[in-house]
Amino acid sequence: MRIGVDIFGGDYAPQATVKGTILAYKELKDKAQLVLFGDKDQIYSICEEEGFDASVFEIVHTIDTIGMDEFPAKAFKEKPNASIVLGFKYLQVGKIDGFASAGNTGAMLVGAMHVVKSIPGVIRPSICAPIPKDSKNPTIVLDAGINPDCRPDVLYQYAILGSIYAEYIFGIKNPRVGLFNIGAEEEKGNLQTKATFQAMKGTKDFNFIGNVEGTDLFRDDIDVIVCDGFVGNTILKVAESFYKLIRQKKVQDPFFDKFDFTNHGGTPILGINAPAIIAHGISNDKAIKNMILHTANVVEAKLIDKIKRAFE
């Protein structure tokens, strides 16, 4: 297994990304070869500071990067040697099995859509967000921000993507899928959710349990929640603000620790031809480590192959 890491990705790169990669290597050991895209001199310097032998990494040297404030499509075209661009080129031709970055999200999506491209049959790829609950596994919410406007057939596909992800990454058999709405009744909602409910009703493609509301977000008997990216991103940001409030209030409870995004690391772009993982721009070394470990889990589970079979 070969995992590519964007060393320039994130607000605290390259310090956090190199340190996080070192932490991931110590856990993965011989399970994966880590391929680092970034400045070789900086990588070796930080590894030396950490007392770590950088020769265990394969390094694809570049000094070019796509900044967080750059226009993604333009930068992707004008910077062919940027770390994200090189990562997707390697991913496209199979030189790496998965690629992970905490860098420019737009650039990651450009690479996903225009280099690796969508799996045939997938209308629009999605990203998901894990929402903690009392049980071991989180509730998977998708879309979490790529597509703010979605047709019912797109939401239907999200239910399939989310179910596959929940089953093969979190080990949830026959995941229970809810459609996010303003009421549990079939007739509730806007034109989008009403039409989507009718499409999902009685399906055998996934385990549809009906409409779910905001008050159902932390229920243990829901595994996947489907919504458009506008709503999903709002859910995610509310969860993040809730965690910040808990920290400010100094509330101590193991459950609330699950809201710390550094424990999750990143999320895959579901529906493309190879594993690409996006992490939060403010990721520290712990988050980078978990981003890489999650990438390894996605590769090991052969998630892309399972999605391709579902859409054949």
C-alpha positions as CSV (number, residue, x, y, z in Angstrom):
1,M,0.0,0.0,0.0
2,R,1.3,3.4,-1.0
3,I,-0.2,6.5,0.6
4,G,0.5,10.0,-0.8
5,V,0.6,13.0,1.6
6,D,0.5,16.7,0.7
7,I,3.2,18.2,2.9
8,F,2.2,21.7,2.0
9,G,-1.4,21.2,2.8
10,G,-2.9,23.1,5.8
11,D,-2.5,26.2,7.8
12,Y,0.3,24.7,9.9
13,A,2.3,23.1,7.1
14,P,5.0,21.9,6.8
15,Q,5.6,21.4,10.5
16,A,2.3,19.8,11.4
17,T,2.2,17.7,8.2
18,V,5.6,16.3,8.6
19,K,5.2,15.6,12.3
20,G,1.8,14.0,11.6
21,T,3.3,11.8,8.9
22,I,6.0,10.7,11.4
23,L,3.3,9.7,13.9
24,A,1.3,7.9,11.2
25,Y,4.5,6.0,10.1
26,K,5.1,4.8,13.7
27,E,1.6,3.3,13.7
28,L,1.6,1.9,10.2
29,K,5.2,0.7,10.2
30,D,5.6,-1.8,7.3
31,K,1.9,-1.7,6.4
32,A,2.3,1.2,4.1
33,Q,4.9,3.2,2.1
34,L,4.3,6.9,2.7
35,V,5.0,9.1,-0.3
36,L,5.5,12.8,0.6
37,F,4.9,15.6,-1.9
38,G,6.8,18.7,-0.8
39,D,10.1,20.4,-0.3
40,K,12.8,17.7,0.4
41,D,15.0,20.0,2.4
42,Q,12.2,21.1,4.7
43,I,11.1,17.5,5.2
44,Y,14.6,16.4,6.2
45,S,15.1,19.4,8.4
46,I,11.9,18.8,10.4
47,C,12.6,15.1,10.7
48,E,16.1,15.9,12.0
49,E,14.5,18.1,14.6
50,E,12.3,15.3,15.6
51,G,15.1,12.8,15.7
52,F,13.5,10.8,12.9
53,D,15.1,9.1,9.9
54,A,13.5,10.7,6.8
55,S,14.9,8.1,4.5
56,V,12.0,5.8,5.3
57,F,9.8,8.2,3.3
58,E,9.7,8.4,-0.5
59,I,9.8,12.1,-1.3
60,V,8.5,13.7,-4.5
61,H,10.3,17.0,-4.3
62,T,8.6,20.3,-5.2
63,I,8.6,23.8,-3.9
64,D,5.3,24.7,-5.5
65,T,2.1,24.8,-3.6
66,I,-1.5,26.0,-4.0
67,G,-2.4,28.4,-1.2
68,M,-5.7,28.4,0.7
69,D,-6.7,31.7,-0.9
70,E,-5.9,30.8,-4.5
71,F,-8.6,30.2,-7.1
72,P,-8.5,26.4,-7.3
73,A,-9.1,25.7,-11.1
74,K,-6.8,28.4,-12.2
75,A,-4.0,27.4,-9.7
76,F,-4.4,23.7,-10.7
77,K,-3.8,24.6,-14.3
78,E,-1.0,27.2,-13.8
79,K,1.0,25.2,-11.2
80,P,1.6,21.7,-12.7
81,N,4.3,21.0,-10.1
82,A,2.2,22.0,-7.0
83,S,2.1,19.3,-4.3
84,I,-1.7,18.7,-4.8
85,V,-1.4,18.5,-8.6
86,L,1.5,16.0,-8.4
87,G,-0.4,14.0,-5.8
88,F,-3.4,13.6,-8.1
89,K,-1.1,12.8,-11.1
90,Y,0.5,10.0,-9.1
91,L,-3.0,8.8,-8.0
92,Q,-4.3,8.8,-11.5
93,V,-1.6,6.5,-12.9
94,G,-1.5,4.2,-9.9
95,K,1.8,5.3,-8.4
96,I,0.0,5.7,-5.1
97,D,-3.1,4.0,-3.8
98,G,-4.5,6.9,-1.9
99,F,-3.8,10.7,-1.6
100,A,-4.5,12.9,1.5
101,S,-4.3,16.6,2.0
102,A,-5.4,19.3,4.5
103,G,-4.8,21.9,1.8
104,N,-7.0,23.9,-0.6
105,T,-10.3,22.0,-0.6
106,G,-11.3,23.5,-4.0
107,A,-8.0,22.3,-5.5
108,M,-8.6,18.8,-4.1
109,L,-12.1,18.8,-5.7
110,V,-10.6,19.9,-9.0
111,G,-8.2,17.0,-8.9
112,A,-10.9,14.6,-7.9
113,M,-13.3,15.7,-10.7
114,H,-10.9,16.4,-13.5
115,V,-7.9,14.1,-12.9
116,V,-9.2,11.1,-11.1
117,K,-12.8,11.7,-12.3
118,S,-16.1,10.3,-11.1
119,I,-17.0,6.6,-11.1
120,P,-19.2,5.8,-14.2
121,G,-22.8,6.1,-13.1
122,V,-22.1,8.5,-10.2
123,I,-23.9,11.8,-10.9
124,R,-22.0,13.9,-8.3
125,P,-19.4,12.8,-5.8
126,S,-19.9,13.7,-2.2
127,I,-18.0,14.2,1.0
128,C,-19.4,13.1,4.4
129,A,-19.1,14.2,8.0
130,P,-19.1,11.8,11.0
131,I,-21.4,13.0,13.7
132,P,-20.7,11.4,17.2
133,K,-23.3,9.5,19.1
134,D,-23.3,7.4,22.3
135,S,-22.6,4.1,20.4
136,K,-19.1,3.3,19.0
137,N,-19.8,4.4,15.4
138,P,-20.8,7.9,14.3
139,T,-23.7,8.9,12.1
140,I,-22.5,9.6,8.6
141,V,-24.0,12.8,7.2
142,L,-23.7,13.5,3.4
143,D,-23.3,15.7,1.5
144,A,-21.2,17.9,3.8
145,G,-20.5,20.7,1.4
146,I,-19.6,19.9,-2.2
147,N,-23.1,20.3,-3.7
148,P,-25.4,22.9,-2.0
149,D,-28.2,22.1,-4.5
150,C,-29.1,18.5,-5.2
151,R,-31.8,16.7,-7.3
152,P,-33.6,13.7,-5.8
153,D,-31.6,11.3,-7.9
154,V,-28.4,12.7,-6.5
155,L,-29.6,12.4,-3.0
156,Y,-30.7,8.8,-3.7
157,Q,-27.1,8.0,-4.8
158,Y,-25.7,9.6,-1.7
159,A,-27.7,7.1,0.3
160,I,-25.9,4.3,-1.6
161,L,-22.5,5.9,-1.1
162,G,-23.1,6.6,2.6
163,S,-24.3,3.0,3.1
164,I,-21.2,1.5,1.5
165,Y,-18.9,3.8,3.5
166,A,-20.7,3.0,6.8
167,E,-20.6,-0.7,6.2
168,Y,-17.0,-1.2,5.0
169,I,-15.2,1.5,7.0
170,F,-17.2,1.4,10.2
171,G,-18.4,-2.2,10.0
172,I,-22.1,-1.4,10.2
173,K,-24.2,-4.1,8.6
174,N,-27.2,-3.0,6.7
175,P,-26.8,0.7,7.7
176,R,-30.1,2.5,8.5
177,V,-30.5,5.5,6.2
178,G,-32.6,8.6,7.0
179,L,-33.6,11.5,4.8
180,F,-33.0,14.8,6.7
181,N,-36.2,16.8,6.8
182,I,-38.3,19.2,8.9
183,G,-40.7,16.4,10.0
184,A,-40.9,12.7,10.2
185,E,-44.2,12.4,8.2
186,E,-44.0,11.4,4.5
187,E,-45.8,14.6,3.4
188,K,-43.4,17.0,5.2
189,G,-40.6,19.0,3.6
190,N,-39.9,21.0,0.4
191,L,-40.2,19.9,-3.2
192,Q,-36.7,18.3,-3.0
193,T,-37.3,16.2,0.1
194,K,-40.8,15.2,-0.9
195,A,-39.6,13.9,-4.3
196,T,-36.6,12.2,-2.7
197,F,-38.8,10.4,-0.2
198,Q,-40.9,9.0,-2.9
199,A,-37.8,7.8,-4.8
200,M,-36.4,6.1,-1.6
201,K,-39.7,4.7,-0.4
202,G,-39.7,0.9,-0.7
203,T,-36.2,0.8,-2.3
204,K,-34.0,-2.4,-2.0
205,D,-30.8,-0.5,-2.8
206,F,-30.3,0.5,0.9
207,N,-32.1,0.3,4.3
208,F,-34.3,3.4,4.2
209,I,-36.0,4.2,7.5
210,G,-37.8,7.4,6.5
211,N,-37.5,11.1,7.3
212,V,-35.4,12.2,10.3
213,E,-35.3,15.6,12.0
214,G,-32.7,17.8,13.7
215,T,-33.7,16.3,17.0
216,D,-32.8,12.9,15.7
217,L,-29.2,13.8,14.9
218,F,-27.6,11.9,17.8
219,R,-29.9,8.9,17.9
220,D,-28.2,5.5,18.0
221,D,-30.6,3.9,15.6
222,I,-29.6,6.0,12.6
223,D,-26.4,5.3,10.7
224,V,-26.5,7.5,7.6
225,I,-28.3,10.9,7.1
226,V,-28.8,12.2,3.6
227,C,-29.1,15.9,2.7
228,D,-27.8,18.4,0.3
229,G,-24.5,20.1,0.9
230,F,-26.0,23.3,2.1
231,V,-27.8,21.6,4.9
232,G,-25.0,19.1,5.6
233,N,-22.4,21.8,5.9
234,T,-24.6,23.7,8.3
235,I,-25.0,20.5,10.5
236,L,-21.2,20.1,10.5
237,K,-20.5,23.7,11.4
238,V,-23.2,23.6,14.2
239,A,-21.5,20.5,15.6
240,E,-18.1,22.2,15.5
241,S,-19.5,25.3,17.3
242,F,-21.2,23.1,19.9
243,Y,-17.8,21.5,20.6
244,K,-16.1,24.9,21.0
245,L,-18.8,26.0,23.4
246,I,-18.3,22.8,25.4
247,R,-14.6,23.5,25.6
248,Q,-15.2,27.1,26.7
249,K,-17.5,25.9,29.5
250,K,-14.8,23.3,30.5
251,V,-17.4,20.5,30.5
252,Q,-15.6,17.2,31.0
253,D,-17.3,14.1,29.4
254,P,-15.8,11.4,27.2
255,F,-18.7,11.8,24.8
256,F,-17.9,15.4,23.9
257,D,-14.3,14.4,23.1
258,K,-15.7,12.7,20.1
259,F,-16.5,16.1,18.6
260,D,-12.8,16.9,18.3
261,F,-12.2,16.8,14.6
262,T,-8.5,15.8,15.1
263,N,-9.7,12.4,16.2
264,H,-11.3,11.8,12.7
265,G,-8.5,13.3,10.6
266,G,-10.3,13.6,7.3
267,T,-13.1,12.4,5.0
268,P,-12.9,10.7,1.6
269,I,-14.4,12.1,-1.6
270,L,-17.0,9.4,-2.3
271,G,-17.8,8.5,-5.9
272,I,-14.4,9.1,-7.6
273,N,-12.1,6.5,-9.1
274,A,-9.4,6.5,-6.4
275,P,-9.2,7.3,-2.7
276,A,-8.7,11.0,-2.0
277,I,-9.0,12.2,1.6
278,I,-9.7,15.9,2.6
279,A,-8.8,17.2,6.0
280,H,-9.5,20.4,7.9
281,G,-7.2,23.3,7.0
282,I,-6.4,23.9,10.7
283,S,-5.2,20.3,11.2
284,N,-2.5,19.8,13.7
285,D,-0.1,16.8,13.7
286,K,-2.6,14.6,15.4
287,A,-5.2,15.3,12.8
288,I,-2.7,14.7,10.0
289,K,-1.8,11.4,11.5
290,N,-5.5,10.3,11.7
291,M,-6.0,11.6,8.1
292,I,-3.3,9.3,6.9
293,L,-4.5,6.3,9.0
294,H,-8.0,6.9,7.6
295,T,-6.7,6.9,4.1
296,A,-5.0,3.6,4.8
297,N,-8.3,2.2,6.1
298,V,-10.1,3.3,2.9
299,V,-7.5,1.7,0.7
300,E,-7.4,-1.5,2.7
301,A,-11.2,-1.8,2.6
302,K,-11.1,-1.6,-1.2
303,L,-13.9,1.0,-0.8
304,I,-13.6,2.3,-4.4
305,D,-14.0,-1.2,-5.8
306,K,-17.1,-1.8,-3.8
307,I,-18.6,1.6,-4.9
308,K,-17.8,0.7,-8.5
309,R,-19.6,-2.6,-8.3
310,A,-22.7,-0.9,-6.8
311,F,-22.9,1.5,-9.8
312,E,-22.2,-1.0,-12.5
